[in-house]
Amino acid sequence: MHSPLEIARNYVEIGIHKVRLSAFKMVVLGIFAGMFIGFAGIASTTAAATIENPSIAKLVGACVFPAGMAMVLVAGSELFTGNNLIIIALLEKKIRCGEMLKNWVCVFAGNFLGASFVAALAVYGHTPDLFDGVLAEKMVAAALSRVTQSFPEAFIRGILCNILVCIAVWAAFAAKQVPGKLLMSFWPVMLFVLCGFEHSIADIYFGVAGLLTASEYQIAVGELTMQSFLLKNLLPVTLGNTVGGAGIVGVGYWLMYLRHTPGYAMPIQKEQEELDIAEEY
């Protein structure tokens, strides 16, 4: 396996490659990642829908959801929360701040489209009909629970979530084979779902799916509206995810493994080759 120092060094090069992608590729690859997370969202809700014990239901859903991260890591896509680690390349002065922000914005937009796309297809394909409409009620309840939190609560849960998501990405890069990547990414993602922490891209799926399901199946939504979802959930959770992923894991691991670490700089020729390869994408 790769050591933490090797992971940090490798992620600098990965960050360079990610920001050198065209905006079109960032958005399209972001759509794929959003779809993968959306599939995980509907699967986790379906798996737990008819389990009466809430603790067991939560555990079952948490064990299913990591399938989304597995697809993101292995199939090839761009996920905003994981891409918060690009800050490592910025701190190493290999990329510019504007390049990092462009990646985050384009990828987030793609994630939003992809997760919303899966939510719409699931609802209008009448997946919520499962279990005599129980699934529809659970989908609306999942969305409603996300707008009943206060701004600070959602923000803090976002921080905690993306610490674990970025650790999942970091741990996956430690493995050299696919089985190892899947195993190492499973546990942190399972933990954040089980603990009820908030993932901005997953919440896009849950929010849109809940709103569409409520409309399609005439289910009362209380204070759930698109405005309340965006302002009371998505905004604070996204900010929290950024703090947890970029501010804590990204900056923290850069400080521990790359800052003032002798022998890091790549040979000039190799560095130029890396940049040339990245620019081809």
Secondary structure, 3 states (H helix, E strand, C coil): CCCHHHHHHHHHHHHHHHHHCCHHHHHHHHHHHHHHHHHHHHHHHHHHCCCCCHHHHHHHHHHHCHHHHHHHHHHHCCCHHHHHHHHHHHHCCCCCHHHHHHHHHHHHHHHHHHHHHHHHHHHHCCHHHCCCCHHHHHHHHHHHHCCCCCHHHHHHHHHHHHHHHHHHHHHHHHCCCHHHHHHHHHHHHHHHHHCCCCCHHHHHHHHHHHHHHHHHHCCCCCCCCHHHHHHHHHHHHHHHHHHHHHHHHHHHHHHHHCCCCCCCCCCHHHHHHHHHHHHCC
